[in-house]
Amino acid sequence: MTAIKHALQRDIFTPNDERLLSIVNVCKAGKKKRNCFLCATVTTERPVQVNVVKVKKSDKGDFYKRQTAWALRDLAVVDAKDAVKESPEFDLHFDKVYKWVASSTVEKNTFISCIWKLNQRYLRKKIDFINVSSQLLEESVPSGENQSVAGGDEEAVDEYQELNAREEQDIEIMMEGCEYAIANAEAFAEKLSRELQVLDGANIQSIMASEKQVNILMKLLDEALKEVDQIELKLSSYEEMLQSVKEQMDQISESNHLIHLSNTNNVKLLSEIEFLVNHMDLAKGHIKALQEGDLTSSRGIEACTNAADALLQCMNVALRPGHDMLHAVKQQQQRFSDLREQFARRLASHLNSVFVQQGHDQSSTLAQHSAELTLPNHHPFHRDLLRYAKLMEWLKNTDYGKYEGLTKNYMDYLSRLYEREIKDFFEVAKIKMTGTTREGKKFATLPRKESAVKQETESLHGSSGKLTGSTSSLNKLSVQSSGNRRSQSSSLLDMGNMSASDLDVADRTKFDKIFEQVLSELEPLCLAEQDFISKFFKLQQHQSTSGATVNEVEEMDGVALSRSYTSGVPQTVSSEKDMIRQMMTKIFRCIEPELNNLIALGDKIDSFNSLYMLVKMSHHVWTAQNVDPASFLSTTLGNVLVTVKRNFDKCISNQMKQMDEVKISKKSKVGILPFVAEFEEFAALAESIFKNAERRGDLDKAYIKLIRAVFDSVEKVANESQKTPRDVVMMENFHHIFATLSRLKISCLEAEKKEAKQKYTDHLQSYVIYSLGQPLEKLNHFFEGVEARVAQGIREEEVSYQLAFNKQELRKVIKEYPGKEVKKGLDNLYKKVDKHLCEEENLLQVVWHSMQDEFIRQYKHFEGLIARCYPGSGITMEFTIQDILDYCSSIAQSH
């Protein structure tokens, strides 16, 4: 183990300036027996570092390599496993627990004892030793000597110096020359002591013999000192000469430094002057353009624009520190401010004049459009003003107060101009609309109650300023005769002004074209003005502004706008899109009221017009929202669309109300009810209008409401009818409804179509059965009695033995209905059915054919009862099925 220790010290630890204190041969617990060495080492340099090093012998040779090293301060616990029983196993707790098995218990105890000593000296007892024998620790430090002895041992350890190779070789040669060097160490040590004394004596004699050489050496040293003194004298003289040269060189260096500093300052001064001249000098041509430039010609506007940009660049130049303290700079800045103020005033005054002049010029052209349904074109004016767009941007960036003033003036002038143009435009549209209905004079001749007129007037001129359409009362329906239906009753869709019979498809198509023309003229006008505003006032570039100064300006602008706008404009402008929308609201503030007036007029002319307006307005709103959902046009048309939808809903509600108030005549037959025919008219017109429309869902909802109201009203009228049987009223009207729905193919009313068909079928059958009980009344009663006896349990062949139902009674009843009487009864029945049914629906032959089939069915039923209850009697009816067919055909042809 000693040889291994020396080898490890020499090959591994000495090159790393470490000293090996203890070593133990170990292997890992529970694994293959692959041995290695755990070494306790300290560094030779201060501060001392104590390590535990794992050394492994190489598989390819007899040399060792360092595998792992742990600092002793990272060791937390040393576990010897058993303090009583000797065991080679022990654990070291570093970052994890390492389990080891020593080759012998002695090596384990020696290694733990060394670790304990190092812990005592360097780590101040930081490491915990568990399951370690107290005797082992006491042996490491005897109780009597305590810490002083331990300190002595450690000092001895520190004083230990390893022998080098030559010293080891000399000791080996010396020990080989002495036979008892190993056997008798004391004798060997005494021999060495004697030899050392002999050598010491020889050394002393040698020193005494060299005294003469020492004296010679001292003499040579004295001579050398004298030479040194001479050399120092020469060096001193040289230094005095160099000192004067040094002073002259210092003066030259200082002079050069001052010259360099002066040149540097001159260069910097020239750079500053060039910077100020290049960035704060405005050309005379620019100054002249700003003061006297022509703002009416294109060349003059371009020169002013270039001059304004140059002025803005000079004013916005980033001055270097200290420039603002220069008097010349202050003067130049003041001059620039005066130029800016002067040009901003001149530009604002010129543009205000342009706005006013444009208003006068445009007003002179209104007469040209008074007879046409077109709006004046503002494109030339926009084109002329857009030449000033860059100057407006300059004004916005330099003098926001004047920019704001121009904005308000533009809105004031243009709002008055557009108000005149739009009102004249809508007057032409109203004249054309009323002209389609004979100049609107017909309204005054139609009978209306005073309350209805008053109610219309109040709704057209309400305090809110928004029109919601006519709300005049509806004339009640009355059923009088089977003549012309339209001449008998007022139209359900009439809004108190005109009868629907007085309007034709051409009139409604003309209204649709006029309304579409109005919207088509307004839409490009608004879009063109909005596009011009965004370009001219430079509002499309940034969505929002930032900075303290701009925020203050925005607040001032918001206050000003709140004073100018009177139609609910927000108090602050949060973005430039809001600014555009507010300007458009101010300029076109009359569009929404005028549109509402036009819608009210169209609704007053004919409530059917609300269908056209709903489709057209929905399409234009959808188009505007696809371009910009938050634009003025989209918002305004959306508001108007609400009014149109409200009128449409009111039209539907009024129709349903009229159905509830319908009255029928007690003296004439009912026939097809007017509201059923009017529903057909409404549905046909609506289908043609709403074809491929965006608001189809609104129409479907109205269909559902109307058809249910029609169903309920038909049943109500049928129940109240006195002249016409209930089944006839139900049959004819539901047949008409079914035919209408089948022809129009309205998908949302498929269920109602099936329901109408079922009601028609049921009431047709009910009417036929009820009517056929009359011609063979006694025969019906006789066979009903027969069926009652059979139902009581009497066998069919025994019925003939009943006194009231014997063969003689049967023959008597049959004789009362010869063929002539049957034909007479059927002829009377045909006349009665003809009297019940109306000519419009043309159901007489259908009903008569159904009665023929039912009569034949009853005949076959009677024949069957005779065959079963009176077998072999030879009794038959006095007419046959062929006779019935001939009778029915003859009666139908005769009428």
KEMI-512202 format. One line per field, with one value per residue (C-alpha): x, y, z; residue number from 1. Coordinates in steps of 0.05 Angstrom, whole numbers, plus 5000, padded with zeros to 4 digits. Layout:
<recs>
X	c(X/...)
Y	c(Y/...)
Z	c(Z/...)
resi	c(NUM/...)
</recs>
This chain:
<recs>
X	c(5000/5060/5087/5019/5014/5082/5063/4997/5032/5084/5041/4975/4978/5048/5034/4970/5006/4969/4993/4964/4947/4907/4885/4836/4823/4748/4695/4622/4572/4527/4563/4619/4685/4718/4769/4789/4822/4792/4846/4844/4887/4904/4934/5004/4983/4944/4886/4887/4833/4815/4789/4767/4791/4770/4829/4822/4875/4875/4853/4907/4969/4999/4983/4929/4880/4840/4766/4724/4739/4694/4708/4710/4665/4610/4613/4554/4556/4605/4568/4612/4550/4565/4602/4608/4619/4676/4652/4689/4626/4617/4577/4598/4540/4558/4506/4481/4498/4559/4563/4633/4664/4737/4788/4800/4771/4839/4844/4772/4786/4850/4814/4757/4806/4842/4776/4759/4825/4816/4745/4772/4824/4795/4719/4708/4672/4621/4616/4573/4604/4552/4561/4635/4669/4686/4749/4772/4762/4798/4857/4859/4866/4888/4846/4905/4937/4872/4877/4950/4973/4927/4956/5026/5009/4980/5041/5083/5040/5050/5127/5131/5170/5174/5241/5259/5286/5360/5351/5316/5372/5427/5390/5382/5458/5475/5429/5457/5529/5508/5485/5448/5414/5346/5358/5389/5363/5394/5463/5453/5430/5491/5538/5506/5513/5587/5598/5560/5606/5667/5638/5622/5694/5720/5675/5700/5773/5757/5726/5786/5834/5796/5807/5861/5814/5762/5809/5826/5751/5738/5793/5762/5695/5725/5755/5688/5654/5703/5687/5613/5624/5659/5603/5552/5588/5587/5513/5498/5532/5494/5429/5441/5452/5389/5348/5355/5337/5276/5252/5258/5220/5165/5156/5152/5101/5057/5059/5040/4982/4955/4960/4923/4869/4859/4853/4802/4760/4762/4738/4681/4661/4660/4617/4567/4563/4554/4499/4461/4470/4449/4389/4364/4372/4309/4319/4295/4250/4214/4207/4177/4129/4105/4095/4069/4058/3997/3948/3902/3947/3976/4048/4037/4006/4065/4115/4078/4075/4151/4164/4118/4153/4221/4198/4171/4238/4275/4229/4231/4307/4335/4383/4444/4456/4469/4442/4379/4420/4450/4421/4423/4386/4332/4324/4319/4267/4226/4230/4206/4148/4127/4130/4089/4036/4033/4026/3976/3932/3937/3922/3863/3834/3842/3810/3751/3741/3743/3690/3644/3654/3641/3575/3553/3576/3543/3478/3473/3472/3413/3363/3392/3374/3307/3267/3312/3319/3395/3441/3493/3564/3616/3675/3703/3702/3735/3787/3805/3809/3852/3909/3912/3914/3988/3981/3923/3968/4021/3970/3946/4017/4037/3974/3918/3874/3868/3861/3803/3773/3776/3744/3685/3677/3677/3624/3581/3584/3576/3521/3478/3495/3480/3416/3389/3410/3383/3317/3306/3325/3274/3221/3230/3226/3162/3131/3148/3119/3054/3051/3047/2982/2951/2990/2968/2901/2864/2880/2834/2775/2777/2732/2770/2750/2776/2809/2848/2873/2892/2928/2967/2987/3011/3052/3083/3102/3118/3160/3217/3231/3229/3172/3145/3093/3018/2977/2908/2851/2831/2763/2724/2705/2633/2609/2548/2535/2567/2585/2653/2692/2737/2679/2644/2698/2759/2827/2857/2923/2895/2926/2868/2890/2879/2846/2893/2847/2868/2941/2970/3036/3063/3051/3088/3145/3151/3155/3208/3250/3243/3263/3323/3343/3341/3386/3432/3442/3454/3503/3558/3548/3563/3620/3652/3647/3675/3733/3747/3744/3794/3842/3834/3836/3887/3846/3861/3934/3932/3878/3895/3941/3987/4028/4009/4004/3960/3916/3904/3886/3839/3804/3796/3770/3721/3693/3687/3652/3605/3585/3578/3540/3469/3451/3483/3556/3603/3641/3711/3743/3779/3803/3806/3752/3706/3726/3706/3640/3624/3640/3595/3540/3545/3547/3492/3448/3386/3393/3361/3300/3288/3293/3243/3196/3202/3189/3128/3101/3112/3078/3020/3012/3009/3029/3054/3111/3141/3158/3197/3231/3250/3285/3320/3342/3367/3409/3441/3454/3487/3530/3551/3568/3612/3653/3656/3608/3623/3616/3565/3529/3524/3499/3448/3419/3416/3375/3328/3322/3295/3239/3224/3222/3175/3128/3130/3112/3056/3029/3026/2994/2941/2922/2914/2874/2826/2816/2793/2745/2714/2637/2594/2526/2468/2430/2480/2524/2596/2639/2714/2729/2763/2823/2836/2840/2882/2930/2938/2953/3001/3038/3044/3071/3118/3147/3163/3195/3234/3263/3337/3330/3374/3312/3275/3271/3228/3179/3176/3158/3104/3077/3070/3033/2987/2968/2951/2908/2875/2860/2830/2789/2761/2737/2709/2669/2646/2619/2582/2554/2478/2464/2519/2533/2596/2624/2616/2653/2709/2713/2714/2764/2812/2810/2829/2885/2911/2911/2948/3002/3010/3019/3068/3108/3127/3174/3161/3085/3089/3058/3002/2990/2980/2935/2892/2885/2863/2812/2785/2778/2747/2694/2678/2664/2624/2581/2568/2546/2502/2468/2455/2413/2354/2333/2320/2301/2250/2293/2351/2308/2283/2353/2379/2326/2348/2420/2397/2362/2424/2465/2418/2435/2381/2408/2405/2361/2311/2301/2246/2204/2201/2134/2162/2215/2181/2180/2115/2142/2205/2165/2122/2183/2217/2153/2157/2223/2213/2264/2225/2223/2298/2314/2270/2304/2373/2352/2330/2395/2435/2398/2410/2485/2489/2456/2506/2569/2600/2619/2690/2718/2681/2673/2602/2621/2673/2620/2567/2615/2631/2556/2545/2599/2570/2499/2524/2560/2495/2457/2506/2500/2424/2427/2475/2428/2369/2409/2431/2368/2315/2346/2305/2251/2267/2259/2302/2305/2263/2325/2396/2466/2464/2400/2436/2493/2445/2405/2467/2495/2429/2420/2491/2482/2414/2442)
Y	c(5000/5046/5036/5051/5113/5138/5123/5161/5220/5222/5211/5244/5293/5324/5353/5385/5414/5367/5325/5255/5244/5179/5124/5067/5011/5006/4980/4999/4962/4912/4915/4877/4879/4934/4964/5037/5083/5139/5190/5247/5305/5377/5430/5457/5529/5576/5576/5502/5462/5392/5341/5269/5240/5175/5143/5084/5039/5039/4975/4984/4993/5000/5072/5108/5161/5211/5196/5240/5292/5320/5380/5359/5418/5385/5323/5324/5256/5199/5135/5077/5031/4999/5030/4964/4910/4918/4923/4945/4982/5057/5113/5183/5234/5285/5309/5238/5178/5137/5067/5036/4971/4976/4921/4918/4947/4977/5017/5040/5064/5098/5136/5157/5179/5223/5253/5268/5304/5346/5362/5385/5431/5459/5452/5468/5403/5413/5339/5291/5224/5171/5098/5113/5082/5134/5095/5107/5182/5182/5146/5199/5252/5228/5259/5285/5324/5350/5403/5421/5351/5349/5415/5387/5327/5372/5416/5354/5334/5402/5399/5333/5338/5284/5257/5268/5213/5228/5229/5163/5133/5158/5129/5062/5060/5079/5026/4973/4989/4976/4906/4923/4985/4951/4901/4951/5021/5052/5028/5052/5120/5125/5109/5163/5213/5198/5206/5272/5298/5280/5317/5378/5381/5376/5432/5478/5465/5480/5546/5566/5549/5595/5661/5686/5680/5718/5777/5780/5780/5837/5879/5868/5890/5956/5972/5957/6007/6062/6050/6054/6122/6149/6124/6158/6224/6220/6201/6262/6308/6275/6284/6359/6366/6327/6367/6430/6391/6363/6433/6456/6394/6406/6477/6452/6398/6448/6495/6438/6419/6490/6493/6426/6449/6514/6476/6428/6485/6520/6456/6447/6519/6514/6451/6485/6546/6502/6463/6526/6557/6492/6477/6546/6587/6596/6614/6683/6650/6611/6673/6711/6653/6652/6727/6742/6674/6666/6618/6615/6585/6515/6541/6589/6535/6488/6543/6558/6484/6476/6540/6517/6449/6483/6530/6471/6435/6496/6504/6430/6422/6388/6440/6417/6434/6508/6531/6559/6607/6641/6708/6696/6630/6664/6718/6666/6626/6688/6705/6635/6641/6707/6677/6617/6661/6707/6651/6612/6674/6686/6612/6608/6673/6649/6581/6613/6656/6594/6560/6620/6627/6554/6560/6617/6582/6517/6552/6581/6511/6487/6512/6465/6405/6429/6389/6328/6276/6286/6318/6370/6343/6371/6338/6402/6438/6378/6375/6449/6444/6382/6425/6454/6386/6389/6460/6437/6383/6436/6479/6420/6407/6480/6518/6471/6529/6557/6487/6476/6542/6523/6456/6490/6542/6487/6449/6511/6533/6463/6442/6501/6486/6412/6426/6469/6418/6357/6391/6411/6341/6310/6359/6335/6263/6277/6312/6253/6204/6241/6252/6177/6180/6238/6294/6273/6310/6244/6240/6298/6267/6200/6193/6196/6212/6276/6236/6196/6259/6291/6228/6227/6300/6289/6229/6267/6327/6297/6333/6283/6305/6233/6207/6138/6135/6143/6115/6133/6086/6030/6026/5965/5912/5895/5838/5858/5819/5771/5828/5860/5845/5906/5954/5925/5935/5977/5946/5914/5944/6014/6061/6110/6148/6107/6042/5987/5979/6048/6028/5983/5948/6005/6056/6014/5999/6074/6087/6033/6065/6134/6109/6071/6134/6174/6125/6117/6193/6201/6144/6169/6240/6219/6174/6228/6280/6232/6214/6288/6305/6249/6272/6347/6350/6294/6250/6182/6174/6163/6130/6166/6221/6222/6273/6326/6383/6344/6320/6391/6410/6351/6373/6443/6413/6369/6429/6469/6412/6404/6477/6472/6406/6405/6333/6293/6292/6264/6314/6287/6262/6197/6182/6213/6165/6196/6265/6246/6217/6280/6325/6284/6287/6363/6371/6321/6332/6339/6272/6229/6274/6282/6207/6195/6247/6212/6144/6172/6199/6133/6096/6145/6136/6061/6017/5966/6015/5994/5928/5962/6009/5953/5914/5974/6003/5936/5927/5996/5986/5919/5950/6009/5964/5921/5983/6013/5991/6053/6104/6161/6131/6063/6092/6139/6086/6038/6088/6099/6024/6019/6067/6028/5963/5995/6017/5947/5917/5968/5949/5876/5894/5937/5880/5833/5886/5894/5819/5821/5878/5848/5847/5803/5816/5776/5780/5758/5697/5704/5675/5688/5735/5800/5791/5723/5753/5811/5762/5731/5799/5816/5749/5754/5825/5808/5748/5791/5846/5801/5755/5744/5800/5804/5814/5751/5730/5791/5772/5700/5723/5769/5711/5667/5722/5739/5667/5650/5712/5694/5623/5649/5703/5653/5608/5668/5692/5620/5613/5680/5668/5660/5661/5614/5547/5545/5487/5526/5587/5544/5501/5558/5602/5547/5522/5591/5595/5527/5546/5611/5577/5522/5573/5618/5561/5598/5552/5578/5565/5491/5469/5521/5498/5426/5451/5491/5431/5387/5438/5445/5370/5360/5414/5391/5322/5350/5393/5336/5288/5341/5360/5288/5272/5308/5273/5202/5224/5170/5116/5141/5137/5067/5037/5074/5036/4970/4984/5001/4933/4897/4936/4913/4840/4819/4777/4810/4755/4763/4838/4826/4794/4859/4893/4962/4935/4879/4871/4907/4969/4967/4963/5021/5065/5046/5063/5134/5145/5128/5151/5214/5235/5220/5263/5319/5315/5317/5376/5414/5396/5422/5488/5494/5480/5529/5581/5568/5570/5632/5639/5664/5599/5555/5495/5476/5418/5393/5393/5362/5306/5292/5289/5241/5195/5200/5185/5123/5101/5108/5070/5012/5012/5008/4952/4913/4919/4895/4834/4816/4831/4812/4753/4722/4776/4803/4875/4926/5002/5032/5065/5040/5068/5083/5122/5163/5178/5199/5242/5278/5289/5314/5362/5390/5401/5434/5487)
Z	c(5000/5015/4944/4915/4958/4933/4861/4867/4900/4845/4784/4802/4860/4855/4785/4814/4876/4922/4980/4994/5067/5068/5020/5023/4972/4960/4914/4906/4948/4913/4846/4812/4849/4809/4857/4862/4912/4954/4971/5022/4995/5012/4966/4980/4964/5009/5021/5032/4996/5021/4971/4968/4902/4869/4831/4785/4755/4679/4643/4590/4633/4702/4711/4750/4729/4768/4759/4806/4859/4915/4959/5032/5049/5008/5051/5099/5134/5144/5162/5187/5188/5256/5316/5353/5302/5254/5183/5119/5093/5100/5066/5045/5036/4983/4934/4939/4981/4958/4988/4992/5017/5039/5026/5102/5165/5184/5120/5130/5202/5180/5125/5170/5223/5172/5149/5222/5232/5169/5192/5259/5229/5165/5169/5243/5256/5201/5181/5220/5238/5254/5273/5285/5346/5398/5412/5341/5349/5417/5386/5333/5388/5457/5512/5552/5494/5467/5413/5423/5406/5348/5325/5333/5291/5238/5239/5232/5174/5144/5154/5118/5054/5003/4980/4909/4863/4874/4949/4947/4905/4952/5013/4978/4961/5033/5062/5014/5040/5111/5127/5190/5163/5167/5223/5272/5257/5319/5303/5231/5256/5303/5246/5204/5261/5266/5193/5195/5249/5207/5148/5190/5214/5144/5122/5178/5158/5086/5105/5147/5090/5041/5082/5034/4974/5014/5025/4951/4936/4984/4952/4883/4911/4937/4869/4837/4884/4863/4790/4806/4839/4777/4732/4777/4770/4694/4695/4738/4688/4632/4670/4679/4604/4588/4637/4595/4533/4569/4587/4515/4491/4542/4517/4445/4464/4500/4441/4394/4439/4439/4364/4357/4406/4367/4301/4332/4359/4291/4257/4307/4301/4225/4231/4276/4231/4169/4206/4224/4155/4119/4163/4185/4121/4079/4006/3983/3932/3986/4029/3970/3955/4027/4029/3959/3923/3878/3910/3849/3796/3796/3791/3848/3892/3878/3895/3960/3977/3967/4007/4064/4067/4069/4124/4164/4157/4181/4241/4259/4255/4316/4346/4382/4455/4464/4396/4426/4468/4406/4389/4314/4322/4364/4311/4255/4294/4306/4232/4215/4264/4233/4163/4185/4218/4158/4107/4150/4154/4079/4063/4110/4082/4010/4024/4060/3999/3955/3999/3994/3919/3908/3946/3901/3836/3855/3873/3803/3774/3817/3766/3713/3757/3782/3731/3732/3786/3791/3841/3820/3809/3858/3824/3792/3859/3893/3838/3846/3922/3922/3895/3965/4000/4016/4042/4086/4114/4127/4162/4204/4228/4240/4261/4283/4305/4234/4207/4254/4234/4160/4177/4211/4156/4103/4141/4150/4076/4048/4095/4072/3999/4004/4043/3986/3933/3971/3988/3916/3894/3941/3920/3848/3872/3910/3850/3805/3857/3865/3790/3781/3818/3780/3814/3882/3875/3879/3953/3969/3933/3968/4029/4094/4164/4196/4251/4200/4165/4231/4252/4187/4195/4265/4245/4186/4228/4295/4348/4341/4269/4244/4201/4212/4156/4153/4210/4183/4199/4152/4120/4143/4094/4078/4036/3995/3932/3883/3835/3826/3889/3885/3876/3938/3990/4007/3998/4059/4039/4031/4083/4082/4020/3958/3940/3917/3857/3833/3830/3778/3769/3725/3781/3832/3783/3770/3845/3852/3798/3829/3898/3868/3830/3894/3931/3870/3868/3943/3949/3901/3927/3999/3979/3936/3991/4043/3998/3986/4060/4077/4023/4030/4106/4110/4157/4127/4146/4222/4263/4327/4351/4411/4450/4501/4450/4402/4458/4479/4408/4404/4467/4438/4374/4412/4449/4385/4350/4407/4400/4324/4319/4343/4326/4381/4360/4414/4456/4439/4375/4390/4320/4251/4227/4279/4254/4182/4206/4247/4188/4143/4195/4197/4121/4105/4166/4122/4086/4139/4152/4077/4066/4122/4091/4023/4056/4092/4026/3990/4046/4044/3969/3975/4033/3983/3970/4037/4004/3948/3997/4044/3989/3958/4024/4049/3987/3993/4067/4053/3999/4044/4102/4058/4041/4112/4167/4209/4153/4152/4093/4125/4191/4158/4112/4170/4210/4152/4141/4212/4192/4129/4168/4218/4162/4132/4200/4207/4139/4160/4227/4194/4147/4205/4242/4183/4181/4253/4239/4176/4172/4126/4095/4122/4056/4003/3997/4020/3964/3964/4022/4001/4048/4018/3949/3976/4008/3939/3910/3966/3960/3884/3889/3947/3910/3850/3893/3942/3889/3910/3962/4026/4071/4051/4124/4141/4086/4109/4180/4151/4109/4172/4210/4152/4132/4204/4209/4143/4168/4233/4198/4147/4203/4240/4179/4165/4235/4230/4160/4158/4083/4061/4096/4138/4098/4033/4061/4087/4024/3974/4011/4030/3959/3936/3987/3967/3893/3909/3950/3898/3842/3880/3911/3975/4011/4081/4073/4053/4118/4110/4038/4062/4118/4068/4022/4081/4105/4034/4026/4095/4086/4014/4041/4099/4053/4005/4060/4092/4026/4003/4064/4032/3965/3995/4065/4080/4050/4093/4156/4139/4130/4191/4230/4198/4218/4288/4295/4270/4320/4376/4360/4311/4255/4186/4154/4213/4204/4152/4207/4246/4237/4222/4174/4137/4062/4053/4089/4046/3981/4005/4018/3953/3913/3941/3903/3831/3780/3764/3837/3845/3785/3812/3880/3848/3805/3867/3901/3842/3844/3918/3911/3854/3898/3954/3912/3881/3808/3821/3848/3797/3844/3823/3778/3829/3884/3838/3817/3890/3905/3848/3876/3946/3920/3883/3946/3986/3931/3934/4010/4006/3954/3999/4059/4018/3993/4064/4104/4051/4015/3959/3963/3894/3919/3882/3876/3820/3789/3774/3779/3705/3716/3770/3723/3668/3716/3742/3672/3646/3704/3697/3622/3629/3676)
resi	c(1/2/3/4/5/6/7/8/9/10/11/12/13/14/15/16/17/18/19/20/21/22/23/24/25/26/27/28/29/30/31/32/33/34/35/36/37/38/39/40/41/42/43/44/45/46/47/48/49/50/51/52/53/54/55/56/57/58/59/60/61/62/63/64/65/66/67/68/69/70/71/72/73/74/75/76/77/78/79/80/81/82/83/84/85/86/87/88/89/90/91/92/93/94/95/96/97/98/99/100/101/102/103/104/105/106/107/108/109/110/111/112/113/114/115/116/117/118/119/120/121/122/123/124/125/126/127/128/129/130/131/132/133/134/135/136/137/138/139/140/141/142/143/144/145/146/147/148/149/150/151/152/153/154/155/156/157/158/159/160/161/162/163/164/165/166/167/168/169/170/171/172/173/174/175/176/177/178/179/180/181/182/183/184/185/186/187/188/189/190/191/192/193/194/195/196/197/198/199/200/201/202/203/204/205/206/207/208/209/210/211/212/213/214/215/216/217/218/219/220/221/222/223/224/225/226/227/228/229/230/231/232/233/234/235/236/237/238/239/240/241/242/243/244/245/246/247/248/249/250/251/252/253/254/255/256/257/258/259/260/261/262/263/264/265/266/267/268/269/270/271/272/273/274/275/276/277/278/279/280/281/282/283/284/285/286/287/288/289/290/291/292/293/294/295/296/297/298/299/300/301/302/303/304/305/306/307/308/309/310/311/312/313/314/315/316/317/318/319/320/321/322/323/324/325/326/327/328/329/330/331/332/333/334/335/336/337/338/339/340/341/342/343/344/345/346/347/348/349/350/351/352/353/354/355/356/357/358/359/360/361/362/363/364/365/366/367/368/369/370/371/372/373/374/375/376/377/378/379/380/381/382/383/384/385/386/387/388/389/390/391/392/393/394/395/396/397/398/399/400/401/402/403/404/405/406/407/408/409/410/411/412/413/414/415/416/417/418/419/420/421/422/423/424/425/426/427/428/429/430/431/432/433/434/435/436/437/438/439/440/441/442/443/444/445/446/447/448/449/450/451/452/453/454/455/456/457/458/459/460/461/462/463/464/465/466/467/468/469/470/471/472/473/474/475/476/477/478/479/480/481/482/483/484/485/486/487/488/489/490/491/492/493/494/495/496/497/498/499/500/501/502/503/504/505/506/507/508/509/510/511/512/513/514/515/516/517/518/519/520/521/522/523/524/525/526/527/528/529/530/531/532/533/534/535/536/537/538/539/540/541/542/543/544/545/546/547/548/549/550/551/552/553/554/555/556/557/558/559/560/561/562/563/564/565/566/567/568/569/570/571/572/573/574/575/576/577/578/579/580/581/582/583/584/585/586/587/588/589/590/591/592/593/594/595/596/597/598/599/600/601/602/603/604/605/606/607/608/609/610/611/612/613/614/615/616/617/618/619/620/621/622/623/624/625/626/627/628/629/630/631/632/633/634/635/636/637/638/639/640/641/642/643/644/645/646/647/648/649/650/651/652/653/654/655/656/657/658/659/660/661/662/663/664/665/666/667/668/669/670/671/672/673/674/675/676/677/678/679/680/681/682/683/684/685/686/687/688/689/690/691/692/693/694/695/696/697/698/699/700/701/702/703/704/705/706/707/708/709/710/711/712/713/714/715/716/717/718/719/720/721/722/723/724/725/726/727/728/729/730/731/732/733/734/735/736/737/738/739/740/741/742/743/744/745/746/747/748/749/750/751/752/753/754/755/756/757/758/759/760/761/762/763/764/765/766/767/768/769/770/771/772/773/774/775/776/777/778/779/780/781/782/783/784/785/786/787/788/789/790/791/792/793/794/795/796/797/798/799/800/801/802/803/804/805/806/807/808/809/810/811/812/813/814/815/816/817/818/819/820/821/822/823/824/825/826/827/828/829/830/831/832/833/834/835/836/837/838/839/840/841/842/843/844/845/846/847/848/849/850/851/852/853/854/855/856/857/858/859/860/861/862/863/864/865/866/867/868/869/870/871/872/873/874/875/876/877/878/879/880/881/882/883/884/885/886/887/888/889/890/891/892/893/894/895)
</recs>
